[in-house]
Amino acid sequence: MNLVVHKCLQTHYRPFLQTNTDSEFEICNHNSYNGEKLLWSLCARTVCRFFSHSWENQYMETLDTSSDKNHLYIQIAERIKSWINEGTYLPGSKIPSMRQLSTKLDVSVSTVIQSYQLLERLGFIEARPQSGYYVKIRPLLQEAGIVTKPASAPRFVQTNNTFLDVIHACGDKSLAPLGAAVMHQDLLPTESLQRSLIKISRERAADCINYEIGAGNWQLRQELAKRSIEMGCDISPESINVTTGCMEAINLALKAVTKPGDIVAVESPTYHGHINALENLGLKALEIATSSQSGMDLDALEEKISKFDVKAVLVTPSFSNPLGSLMSDESKQKMVSLCSKYNVHIVEDDIYGELQFEGNRPLALKSFDKKDIVMYCSSFSKTLAPGYRIGWVIPPAKFFDKIEIMKFSNTVSPNSAAQIALADHLKNNNYDRHLRKLRQTLSQNMHLFSHKIIECFPEGTKITTPSGGCLIWVEFPKGINALELHEKALKHKISLIPGPLFSVTGKYENCIRINTGTLWNSNIEAALEKIGKLAHALAKK
């Protein structure tokens, strides 16, 4: 039978083969073929249907390579393919180097190179410059971009007890952690941070127990200034003010440029913490249409700014919460230019900015700021230590002193020991190595969560698949109530965030947000399956 398949492919797929010998051939690119070649394609596909596999897999599985050394690279490729299909190597994970596999299997490096090249052509792996080969993350056919249509007028915020109930559930460690956007402790460098904390407690005990009055620890601000280069900025340590987490930074930035009753434009949906901050400051929220792929709609933003007296735009341009959208550099530059034109300040929440799955760190809005209108805010809560509560704000120069005074009346000073420990960790440990590992894990999780959701959730469900961060936005078909789903999930020891919390008007009744910053295991799988069953049941009501 192997000879029959071999002969069929040689005869009918000749235009698409690179022939090395009569017994060795590889399937090459066949994306473009005309009507005449379609007949040959149909013949090959018919043979493959007979064996109940795709034609690429059938080619690898039926070729007899038991004794022919020319086919050793195909045997190796088939073995690696089985490792991938069985989950030994997850999507986005690195596979052994060619030299490692050569040693392990006792074959030549050139044979392994042939195997990797074949797997790369078949779409199982991909090469990354100066890094090696990785299991390719295949796109989801069910992925769909989500574009929102929020209410058109600004309004004051009024949260209810549901907000507190959900927040309390997020803090319950007995629940499956799909709610709070918090990294699992095993994804963070806990041991190296502990070493830094012990070291500075011994060497700088007096500094650790005293206030760090002013803009914050100088060494930490120096390390932050160094890292600002990667986001496209040239920031001096003197420009940075250390805060108690990112939320204090955002609150201080908003207070600096607004007064109660002013209008602030926000994404829709937007982070429920942003909504809560607007309520506490007595500000009106103006929700702007937002795309899950490209972020805030800038045409809609300009329309609202020209119509209403907007004082600030509060936005997360890189891997937003909850949609996970990433604004392009062009859009970021356009937003800064637009707000400069109308003299509107931007409060940039960049807390997820270092969590891109591939490529370089996205540029910050601040990097396009020529007229000093961007209040940049971030923290280490998503990458190092949420419990340390260390964030920072980089305001326009004219607001620096005002923010320092307001911070003093709020908290006096962020935790001194945490600031010194983080400065030591950034200086003496490989933070970038940790980030690469964290990004890889989050990328794998995004793939695993997405496929499980598509497998288990009701037909017609839409999900976002961001290129960074740790959040998935799920839009169920109409009729599935997110608040009811939340209540039922709690009874099964599962936390999630219902969509209405991400809107001033309580929109997104059929949406939920899911956190992927955890460890993928059977418990998480079971939790997603249970949510799917609960959603199916609600859909039938």
Phi, psi and omega in degrees: 000325178301320180295324179296313179298316180302313182295318180299313182291321179297323183283314190262347182242019181309319182295344186247016184245145171253107191265121176266312175219176179295336183253003181227125177205158180231145177281128184252185184301128183227031183289331183241115175211149185267185185300325181294319181286339182300326179297316178297318179300318181298320180297313181297318181294326179296318178299317182293323177298326179301325180265004174063034176219166173294158186292333178292314181295320182297323179300317182287327187276332187263342183293127182279111181238020187295330184233348186268114181298335179299339185254011181299322181295331178286321176301317180294317179299321180294321179294317179295320178300320179292324177299319181292313182294329181275353177091006176299318174244117184277159176306130180091350182273155181277136176264167183304148176295162181298323179290319178299314181290325177300316179292316183297319184263357180058050176230170181285155178297323181297327178292318178295321178302315178301318180297315182292323178295321178295313180296327178291319178294327181278356174087016180271327181227167177217147179270139175241130185307131176057026182225325181121202181253142182229152174294128184286137175271115184274139182295151179274126179294332184274355181297138179219136176292141181245126177240127186265158177229084185281177176298153190266348186243148176291151180205154175291155182264138174222101177276162181235187184295340178301321179303310180295320179300316181292317180297318178298319179297323180296332180271358181277109185287352178276352182265152172297123193278066178261003184265283185298140178278069183233136178286142173297144184301331180286349176268355183250154184280062187301315185293316180292326175294321179296320178298319178296318181295318178295317181299310184286334176293329179278317186274333184226050185303317182295318179296326184291332184259000179258163174295146170256076186293146177103217186277355178120174182301129186295317181298321178295318179296327175296315180295322178295321179297320178298318183287340181295339179299322183293336179265012174088014184247159173238085187255136175270154178303329180294342183272354188255134176240118183283136185233172175275082181081171180290327183294324175294320178302315181293316178299316179296319180297316179295317180296329182290331187245001181224171170225162181307135181098346179289162182258133176237126177278136180226160173294158176225115001287160179228163181303132183296336175293326175295316180299316179297322178296318178297320178297313182297331181267000179069033183258154175269139178259135175241105184282134182247137178307138185222142177258141179291346182257323187240001176086203185300135178287110186287332175293317177295322178298314181295322178301317181288320180296323180286340183264323183243158179275076182281129182265332182205156172243122177257116191214148172245093189285339182243105178063063187298159176250114019254352190285334183077017184287152178235116176287139176290162177301322179298317180292322178298315179296321180294320179297315180297318179296318180298312181291327176296320180300320183261007179057047179249129180281152177247128171257108185263119175262107185246035187293336179258008190299334182266009187251034174291146182281326183220158173073198184279158175300135178299146176291149177274155172305325181303332182291342179258007188276099180268338185249012175058058179243354185264128173260103185274130182229139176198183178195178176261013186295332182262351186238335185230297189206093180299326182287344178288338179053053178244118175229189178199157176230137175243094185269166168304147187306323185290345181257359188299309182295320180299318180293321179296320178294315180295322179297320180299319180287338178279299190229359185066300183199142171295167182303122184292314181299319180296319179298313183293320180296318179294321177299317179296318181296316181295325183281322191250352179241161184273083180299321181293326176295317176300317180298319180298318179293317180296316179300318180298316179296315180296324177296315177298316180299318180302319179293312183294314179299314184300314182291324178292320178297314180296325181290321192255336187275162184300151177300139182096355177292136175250144176225156172266149175230081184296161177264017177184172179082199187217031186230142173237130175262126183247125177247109179280163171300153179304142180109342176263113185272121185294323180294320177292321178297319178302314181297317181291323179296321179301323180294340177256020176062043178231130175257143173207169180248119178287146185304321183303338179290346184261016180219143177294330185263003181077020177294181176066042181297338182253024183236153172222160173247137181239133178272131178252005183277049182228185178269128178285120180206183184295329179293318178293318178302314181295324179295318178294320178297320179294318177301319178299316179295318179296319179294320177300318181295319178293327181294335182272351182293000000 
